[in-house]
Amino acid sequence: MTNHPDIIAPEIIAIGEPLAEFVYRDDVIAKNGQTGEFYQQGFGGDTSNAIIAASRQGAKTGYITALGDDPFAKGLMKLWQAENVDTSTIKLTDQAPTGIYFVNPVPDGHEYTYFRKHSAAALMTAEDLPLDYIANAKILHISGISLAISHCARDAVFAAINYAKANGTMISVDTNLRLKLWSLDEARKAIHQAMENIDIALPSYDDATLLTGLTDPDEIVSFYHDLGAKIVALKLGGDGCRLSFDGSRHDIAPHKVKAVDSTAAGDTFAGAFLAQILKTNDPKQAARYANIAAALCVTKYGAAAAIPHRDAVETILNGYAINTKAAMVAAQEFSKALIAANKPGAIVNVSSISSFVGFADHAAYCASKGAMDAMSRVMANELGQYGIRVNCINPIVTMTELAAEAWSDPAKSEPIMSRIPLGKFAEVNDVANLIVFLLSEKSRMLNATTIPVDGGFLAR
């Protein structure tokens, strides 16, 4: 084991194996209008993906690994340096190559073919560990793959875990089970040992069912707590995650998108979650943030190339804050006052036609307005017993002064206008009059409705 007293460790570091990546593509249209088959070259490796994800969310990161002295190593070093990932402890060797893998589509997802046996990373030993680097970090992240690539690498990972614990560095473990690398029995023994008395467990549901023999998410979460994990974030893919800490459990809703490649989704979740834990010290906020980051990742091809930056994630979070959370807080406070005074009442939330239609390039806005509709239905269900009605109106473009200016260009307005049978956008009074009606006793049997104010737009 080695000391590097002149190196100041980043906040989040990881140990593992980076890989050169080749993703099968047949959907790119050439200049001549034809499509062809090819492999898109990029870079991956689960812990490398996670550390890049953390870096893109603003965390100070570093990586512990070994690379072959080859062109792929040069590309990886260039990538990490561009991503502000510290590479000061990475070793280069001419005794072994950098690993590579291929991603091919199959009917139920993707098939991964690896050429990583005897790679440079697989030759890492405990003697190669930068001890001060580990001791000075806030989080050490490892994965099942870090443990699986070789026996000597596994010994190095366990030595790093023990040294991190002895020096107060938090431990994060992602299961990332790859049965092409080792047997299930061997994986169970090593991954369960790595999970003992750690700070953050990040299992995926598919991995966990194999490793634990359990299928119920709550039982799986309890299993990892019983091993000693303080925080468990069970990744459920398109269903979000089940988060558990301090004796409480929370279902963190997914951010729905159209997925094209899930290669780095779990790694992106891990890196984003760790970055947000350090930033906010709030596991729930970190899990919500990581869900969105992972969702954005699956909308693009590749591993590192698909990982989103903080501004993309915050655009969606801010959209929810403005379009959904603000209305929720206002409605909560108003309904509390009505209930305290034992008075009935009515709430009208103003959503948008965008909750019904997936307008291109408006993912965050459409999602936030869809959330507004769903929130209104929940409120109507919960508050109806107190005589409080909750409805939602969903206007098309409404000609406020700002909208009139924004939609004055026929090239922009005509595609929408041409779908409206009445041939016009809504006026402010069209929306205001409906709100007044829904707040009045004339609508006393209307509850949990979503009413388009669209001139018939949805009919076409």
Secondary structure, 3 states (H helix, E strand, C coil): CECCCCCCCCCEEEECCCEEEEEEECCCECCCCCECCEEEEEEECHHHHHHHHHHHCCCCEEEECEEECCHHHHHHHHHHHHCCEECCCCEEECCCCCEEEEEEEECCEEEEEEECCCCCHHHCCHHHCEHHHHHHCCEEEEEHHHHHCCHHHHHHHHHHHHHHHHCCCEEEEECCCCCCCCCHHHHHHHHHHHHCCCCEEECEHHHHHHHHCCCCHHHHHHHHHHHCCCEEEEECHHHCEEEEECCEEEEECCCCCCCCCCCCHHHHHHHHHHHHHHHHCCHHHHHHHHHHHHHHHCCCCCCHHHCCCHHHHHHHHHHHHHHHHHHHHHHHHHHHHHHHCCCCEEEEEECCHHHCCCCCCCHHHHHHHHHHHHHHHHHHHHHHHHCEEEEEEEECCECCHHHHHHCCCHHHHHHHHCCCCCCCCECHHHHHHHHHHHHCHHHCCCCCCEEEECCCHHHC
